[in-house]
Each structure stands twice: as C-alpha cells, then as structure tokens.
Amino acid sequence: MPENNKLAFATRAVHSGYDSADSHGALNPPIYMTSTFCFDSVEQGAERFSGESPGHFYGRISNPTQDILEKRLADLEEGEAGLATASGMGAISSTFWTIVSPGDHVLVDKTIYGCTFSFMEHGLKKFGIEVTYADFTNHSELAAALKSNTKVVYFESPVNPSMRVLDIAAISVLTKSHNTDIQVIIDNTYCTPALQRPLTMGADIVVHSATKYLGGHGDLIAGAVVGRAEVIQQIRLFGLKDMTGAVISPINAFLILRGIKTLQLRMERHCQNTHVIAQLLDQHPAVGKVFYPGLKTDVGHDLATRQMDGFGGMIAFELKEGFEGATNMLNRLKLIKRAVSLGDTETLIQHPASMTHSTYTPEQQAEHRISRSLVRISAGLESVADIVADLEQALLEG
C-alpha cells in the first residue's frame, strides 16, 4: 500500500467501489436486472423518495450495478460523485438541462463533436438559451466572450476532430476570475482519466461518451458525468430523471465496469500505435498536414506533455488531393474499418465533414476548421505493422 494510502490508477480501475464480501464472494459484481425495489415499510419507502435515507427505489434513478460503476468513475476522475447514463449525449443533455435556464449564456469552444454542436444550436437555442463560440486557444478572445449571464463554459481537449489541445487549468482560472459560479464543463472522452483528469485542473464537471474507450469494445452505448456530489445529485434527480430519461441499463453498466479493468493497458497500446501511425502520415507525400499532439512539431505538443499522461489514440490528417483524395483513400482500405465512433479494439477511420460533423453547414465547417480533406483515425489494438501496411497501400494506390 502506498504511503498516502491511495492505490495506483490501474489497481483502482479493477477494485474501486466494489467489495466481493457484499455479494457472497462473487469476484465480479452482480447485474441487478430489476426495474423497481421493495421496501421494508411505508416509512422506509417515503424516506428513500424524500432522500432522507439512502437506498434504491426505482431503476430510472439508480441501480446497485450502476452505483458501483459511478463510484469507480468518480474515483478515477478524482471527483466526488458520478452518474452513468444511456449515452454520451444523454450525459451532456442531462447536465445542461439541469444547469441552464432561459436567458442564460453558454460559451463554447469553436469546435466540438457534431452532435454536441447540434444540441447547442437546435436544442439549447430553441429554448431561449444563448450560445456563442470562441477560440479557446486565444485566452483574450475567451475572456472577451464571457458575459454577466454566462452559466457554462464548455469544451473538449483534445478537440474532436481537429486535435487542438486546450489549456484546462488556464481556461478554468480565467473563467472563475470572471465569475466563480460559472460551471466549467469538459468532455474527456478522447483521453479518459487514464490520460487526463480535468477536475484536478480546475474544471467543475467532466462528461464522457462511455461508448468509446471506457467500454472499449464497440458493443454498447453509454455516457457518464463526474463532479461535485451536490451537482451530480441534481443532474440525477432532474436532468436525468425528469428531462431526458437517459437511463443506463444494468448490463451496460456491468460491461463498462469490465472494460475499465483493462483501461490503462488499452490506453497504453492505443497511444503506442497512434504514435507510429502519426509518424508514418507525417512523412508521407500524399498527406498535407497531421494533427496529433504527440508530434513535436504539433502546436499543442508542449501543453499536451504537461497536461496529459499520454498523447491519446486519435489522429486527424488532411490529404493533399482534397475531398477526392480522402474519399479514394478511405475506400481502398482493407483492414481498417470505415466507421464512426472511436476507442474500440478495431482501428476505425471516418470523414468528419460528411459523417460525424455533417451537422455543421459547409460555412460552419470552414469556420470551425473541418476541411473536406480531413480524415480522422481511431487507432485500435491490432499489430501496428498491419495498420501501417493498410494505410500505406491505400495512400499509394492510383
């Protein structure tokens, strides 16, 4: 046991939140397949509904399997409490519907995941919430964009799909110097807590698409929120219970727990493979530019070195031949799978402008640096020699 009594990340990823003695010695936690829970008395039921006593009372609010997952995620993100949801967008929407009200202002980095962008543009704005965008790498622009009614500052790092690295600590300090009540929310899907823990850098809330690296095997859809216990409870009882109903299934909670056990090992391999792929692309004559913070020439390299425990499993790059070159290259691949999502054991490749970020208009894509020649790769766990060979044949063919 370490002197500070805090076990290492990999150990906590296997053990945190679960004691086999509580489940007849079962090594893995049980899957509680129940929609409701029985009470010993009317009084006990009333106390659970009012929050006066702990315990589960309905599956839309909590479940014992889910509870273990939430405790483990909170531990790994170094937050007070966690909430598991049915999807990443369920996590994001449940959080926002809890925190913001008509008349509030939300400040967002200029590039985010396409469905999150659509939620901002077609969801929040529809209900009287002001949403504006700024380049969060430009702290003067960020400061100038903050308003008296700003309620949330929201961003990703690294950014999907452009791979810009944003300074979490600096953005948090700048935001809080304007108004300590503003909630700094960051999507940590790309890194996971294995590589980056934003709450330790000043962020208030972390959201995840647990579909990706946390689950890790492309066989489920889920999300998560981690933050202060009081805020998470509000999101659970209002944003999740009443507004979205984005309730995770007990089986998916179990599968994510299983995935998290190997999270650090998988992230190490993802990072190793990605670095080799990035070096190949950076030197290839068909490639115009590579966006990956692990390259020393990348504008975000120094910040990523300080802020992250590895450079992640994602790469974006532009083909010199533009949209046609990108399309032809993707269609020639034999091993690498043409598919959206990321963080799976398989290497996945996609065209953001026509797929994940097609919710942006062509003008918005140009403004947000999502070019028609941009390609995104999620490096899998296959032999990197085989991944590289497939890329080389796809890039070199006529």
C-alpha positions in Angstrom: 0.0 0.0 0.0 1.5 3.4 -0.9 2.3 5.8 2.0 -0.6 8.1 1.1 -3.0 5.1 1.2 -4.0 5.8 -2.4 -3.8 2.9 -4.7 -2.4 3.3 -8.2 -4.8 4.0 -11.1 -4.7 0.5 -12.6 -5.5 -1.0 -9.2 -8.4 1.3 -8.6 -9.7 0.6 -12.1 -10.1 -3.1 -11.1 -11.2 -2.7 -7.5 -12.7 0.7 -6.6 -16.3 0.8 -5.5 -16.8 -3.0 -5.0 -16.2 -5.4 -2.2 -16.8 -9.1 -3.1 -17.8 -9.7 0.5 -21.0 -7.7 -0.1 -22.1 -10.2 -2.9 -21.5 -13.7 -1.5 -17.8 -13.5 -2.5 -18.6 -13.0 -6.2 -15.4 -11.8 -8.0 -17.5 -9.7 -10.4 -20.4 -7.5 -9.2 -23.9 -8.9 -9.9 -26.1 -7.5 -12.6 -29.3 -6.3 -10.9 -32.0 -6.8 -13.5 -34.8 -5.1 -11.8 -36.9 -2.0 -12.6 -38.1 -1.4 -9.0 -37.1 -2.1 -5.4 -39.1 -3.3 -2.4 -39.4 -1.5 0.9 -39.5 -3.0 4.4 -42.2 -0.5 5.3 -44.1 2.5 4.0 -41.9 4.7 6.2 -38.7 3.4 4.5 -40.2 4.0 1.1 -41.1 7.5 2.0 -37.7 8.2 3.4 -36.0 6.9 0.2 -38.2 9.0 -2.1 -37.5 12.1 0.0 -33.8 11.4 0.2 -33.8 11.2 4.0 -32.3 7.7 3.9 -30.0 6.0 1.3 -31.1 3.2 -0.9 -32.6 2.4 -4.3 -36.2 2.8 -5.0 -36.7 2.9 -8.8 -34.4 1.9 -11.7 -34.7 5.2 -13.5 -32.8 6.9 -10.6 -30.3 4.3 -9.6 -29.3 0.6 -9.6 -26.7 -1.3 -7.5 -24.7 -2.3 -10.6 -24.8 1.3 -11.8 -23.8 2.5 -8.3 -20.5 0.6 -8.4 -19.7 2.0 -11.9 -20.4 5.5 -10.7 -18.2 5.2 -7.7 -15.4 3.8 -9.8 -15.6 6.5 -12.4 -15.7 9.2 -9.7 -12.6 7.7 -8.1 -10.7 7.5 -11.4 -11.6 11.1 -12.4 -10.8 12.2 -8.8 -14.3 13.7 -8.4 -16.8 13.4 -5.6 -19.6 11.6 -7.4 -20.5 10.1 -10.8 -23.6 9.5 -12.8 -23.9 6.9 -15.6 -26.3 7.5 -18.5 -27.6 5.7 -21.6 -25.3 7.7 -24.0 -22.7 10.4 -24.1 -25.4 12.8 -25.4 -27.6 11.7 -22.6 -24.8 12.7 -20.2 -24.4 16.1 -21.9 -28.1 16.9 -22.3 -29.0 15.8 -18.7 -26.2 18.1 -17.4 -27.2 21.1 -19.4 -30.9 20.8 -18.8 -30.1 20.8 -15.1 -27.8 23.8 -15.0 -29.1 26.3 -17.6 -32.4 28.2 -17.9 -33.9 30.5 -20.5 -31.9 33.7 -20.6 -28.6 32.1 -19.6 -25.5 32.2 -21.8 -23.3 29.2 -22.7 -19.8 29.8 -24.1 -18.4 27.0 -26.2 -15.1 26.4 -27.9 -15.3 26.9 -31.7 -15.0 23.2 -32.5 -16.8 20.4 -30.7 -18.3 17.0 -31.6 -21.0 17.3 -34.2 -24.0 16.0 -32.2 -23.0 18.3 -29.3 -22.9 21.2 -31.7 -26.3 20.2 -32.9 -27.6 20.1 -29.3 -26.3 23.6 -28.7 -27.7 25.0 -32.0 -31.0 23.2 -32.3 -31.6 22.3 -28.6 -30.5 24.9 -26.2 -31.1 27.9 -28.6 -34.7 26.7 -29.2 -35.5 27.1 -25.5 -34.1 30.7 -25.1 -30.5 29.9 -24.1 -27.8 32.0 -25.7 -24.9 30.0 -27.2 -21.8 31.7 -28.6 -18.4 30.3 -29.7 -14.9 31.4 -29.2 -11.4 30.1 -30.0 -10.4 28.8 -26.5 -6.7 28.7 -27.6 -6.9 32.5 -27.6 -7.5 33.4 -24.0 -8.1 37.1 -24.8 -10.9 36.1 -27.1 -12.3 33.8 -24.5 -12.2 36.5 -21.8 -13.9 39.0 -24.1 -16.7 36.5 -24.8 -17.7 35.9 -21.2 -20.8 37.7 -20.1 -22.7 38.6 -16.9 -25.2 35.9 -17.6 -22.7 33.2 -18.6 -23.6 30.0 -16.9 -21.4 27.4 -18.6 -18.1 27.3 -20.4 -17.8 24.1 -22.4 -15.0 22.5 -24.4 -13.1 19.3 -25.3 -9.4 18.7 -25.2 -8.1 17.4 -27.5 -10.8 18.7 -29.7 -12.8 16.4 -31.9 -11.8 16.2 -34.8 -9.1 18.9 -35.2 -7.0 17.7 -32.2 -6.4 21.2 -30.8 -5.2 21.0 -27.3 -6.8 23.4 -24.8 -5.3 24.6 -21.5 -7.7 23.3 -19.0 -6.1 24.9 -16.0 -5.8 28.3 -17.6 -9.3 28.3 -19.0 -10.7 27.3 -15.6 -8.8 30.1 -13.8 -9.8 32.7 -16.4 -13.4 31.6 -16.2 -13.5 31.6 -12.4 -11.9 35.1 -12.2 -14.8 36.4 -14.2 -17.5 34.6 -12.1 -16.9 31.7 -9.7 -20.4 30.4 -10.3 -19.8 29.6 -14.0 -19.6 25.8 -14.5 -16.5 24.7 -16.5 -17.5 21.5 -18.3 -15.1 19.4 -20.3 -15.7 16.4 -22.5 -12.9 14.0 -21.5 -13.9 11.2 -23.9 -10.7 11.3 -26.0 -8.4 11.0 -23.0 -10.3 9.1 -20.3 -9.0 9.6 -16.7 -6.1 7.2 -17.6 -4.5 10.1 -19.5 -6.1 13.3 -18.2 -8.1 14.3 -15.1 -9.7 17.8 -15.7 -11.2 18.1 -12.3 -7.7 18.2 -10.8 -7.0 21.2 -13.1 -10.0 23.3 -12.1 -12.9 22.0 -14.2 -16.2 21.6 -12.4 -17.8 18.7 -14.4 -16.4 16.0 -16.7 -18.6 14.3 -19.3 -17.9 11.1 -21.3 -19.2 9.0 -24.1 -18.6 5.8 -22.3 -19.3 4.1 -25.6 -15.7 4.8 -26.5 -12.6 4.0 -24.5 -14.4 3.3 -21.2 -16.4 0.5 -22.7 -13.6 -0.1 -25.2 -15.1 -2.9 -27.3 -17.7 -1.3 -29.6 -20.5 -3.3 -28.1 -22.5 -0.7 -26.1 -23.8 2.8 -25.9 -23.4 4.8 -22.6 -22.3 8.0 -21.0 -21.1 9.4 -17.7 -20.9 12.7 -15.7 -18.5 13.3 -12.8 -18.3 16.3 -10.5 -19.3 17.6 -7.1 -21.7 15.3 -5.2 -24.4 18.0 -4.9 -24.4 18.8 -8.6 -24.4 15.2 -9.7 -27.4 14.5 -7.4 -29.2 17.5 -9.0 -28.5 16.1 -12.5 -29.6 12.6 -11.4 -32.9 13.8 -10.0 -33.8 16.4 -12.5 -31.8 16.3 -15.8 -31.8 12.5 -16.0 -35.0 11.5 -14.1 -37.3 14.2 -15.4 -35.9 15.7 -18.5 -34.1 13.1 -20.6 -34.8 9.7 -19.1 -31.4 8.7 -20.4 -31.1 5.7 -18.1 -28.3 3.2 -18.5 -29.1 -0.5 -18.5 -27.6 -2.7 -15.7 -26.0 -4.9 -18.4 -24.2 -1.9 -20.0 -23.1 -0.7 -16.6 -21.6 -4.2 -16.0 -19.9 -4.2 -19.4 -18.3 -0.7 -18.8 -17.0 -2.0 -15.4 -15.4 -4.9 -17.3 -13.9 -2.5 -19.8 -12.5 -0.2 -17.2 -10.5 -3.0 -15.7 -8.2 -3.0 -18.8 -8.5 0.7 -19.5 -4.9 1.7 -18.6 -3.4 -1.3 -20.5 -5.6 -0.5 -23.6 -4.8 3.2 -23.5 -1.1 2.4 -23.4 -1.4 0.3 -26.6 -3.7 2.8 -28.3 -1.1 5.5 -27.6 1.8 3.4 -28.9 0.0 2.5 -32.1 -1.1 6.1 -32.7 2.4 7.5 -32.4 3.7 5.1 -35.0 0.8 5.9 -37.4 1.3 9.6 -36.9 5.0 9.4 -37.8 4.1 7.5 -41.0 1.5 10.0 -42.0 3.7 13.0 -41.1 6.3 11.8 -43.6 4.0 10.6 -46.4 4.0 12.6 -49.6 0.2 12.2 -50.0 -0.5 13.8 -46.7 -0.7 17.6 -46.3 -0.9 18.0 -42.6 -1.1 15.8 -39.5 -2.9 16.9 -36.3 -1.6 14.9 -33.4 -0.1 16.3 -30.2 2.4 13.6 -29.9 4.4 15.1 -32.8 7.0 17.6 -31.5 6.1 19.9 -34.4 2.4 20.0 -33.3 1.3 23.3 -31.9 -0.2 21.6 -28.9 2.7 19.3 -28.1 4.2 21.2 -25.1 0.8 21.7 -23.5 -0.2 18.1 -24.0 3.1 17.0 -22.5 2.3 18.9 -19.3 -1.5 18.2 -19.2 -1.8 14.6 -20.4 -0.2 11.3 -19.3 0.0 10.2 -23.0 -1.0 11.6 -26.4 -4.1 9.5 -26.9 -5.3 7.2 -29.6 -6.7 9.8 -32.1 -5.2 11.3 -35.2 -6.6 13.7 -37.8 -4.9 14.5 -41.1 -5.5 16.2 -44.4 -4.9 14.7 -47.8 -3.2 16.9 -50.4 -5.7 15.8 -53.1 -8.6 17.2 -51.1 -12.0 15.6 -50.8 -11.5 13.2 -53.7 -8.2 12.0 -52.4 -9.7 11.5 -48.9 -12.6 9.5 -50.3 -10.4 7.4 -52.6 -8.0 6.6 -49.8 -10.8 5.6 -47.4 -12.4 3.3 -50.0 -9.1 1.5 -50.6 -8.6 0.4 -47.1 -8.9 -3.4 -46.4 -8.1 -3.9 -42.7 -9.1 -0.6 -41.2 -12.8 -0.2 -40.8 -14.7 2.7 -42.2 -16.9 3.6 -39.2 -17.7 6.4 -36.9 -17.1 6.2 -33.1 -13.7 5.6 -31.5 -11.9 3.9 -28.8 -12.6 0.4 -30.0 -10.2 -2.6 -30.3 -10.5 -2.2 -34.1 -8.9 0.7 -35.9 -11.7 3.0 -37.2 -11.5 5.7 -39.9 -14.0 8.3 -40.9 -14.6 11.5 -42.9 -15.8 14.1 -40.4 -17.2 16.6 -42.9 -19.7 14.1 -44.3 -20.1 11.9 -41.2 -19.7 12.9 -37.5 -19.6 16.7 -38.2 -22.1 16.8 -41.0 -24.4 18.7 -38.7 -22.3 21.8 -39.4 -23.2 23.7 -42.6 -20.3 24.0 -45.2 -19.8 27.6 -44.0 -19.6 26.4 -40.4 -17.2 23.6 -41.3 -14.9 26.1 -42.9 -15.2 28.4 -39.8 -14.5 25.5 -37.4 -11.6 24.1 -39.4 -13.3 20.9 -40.5 -12.0 20.7 -44.1 -13.3 18.4 -46.8 -9.9 16.7 -46.9 -9.8 16.0 -43.2 -9.7 12.3 -42.1 -9.9 11.0 -38.5 -8.4 7.8 -37.3 -9.0 6.0 -34.0 -6.1 3.6 -33.7 -7.1 0.2 -32.5 -5.2 -2.6 -30.7 -4.1 -4.6 -33.8 -0.5 -5.1 -34.7 0.7 -1.6 -35.7 2.6 -3.1 -38.6 -0.6 -4.3 -40.1 -2.4 -1.0 -39.6 0.5 0.8 -41.2 0.7 -1.6 -44.1 -3.0 -1.0 -44.8 -2.6 2.8 -44.7 0.4 2.6 -47.0 -1.3 0.6 -49.7 -4.4 2.9 -49.5 -2.3 6.1 -49.8 -0.1 4.8 -52.6 -2.6 3.3 -54.9 -3.5 5.3 -58.0 
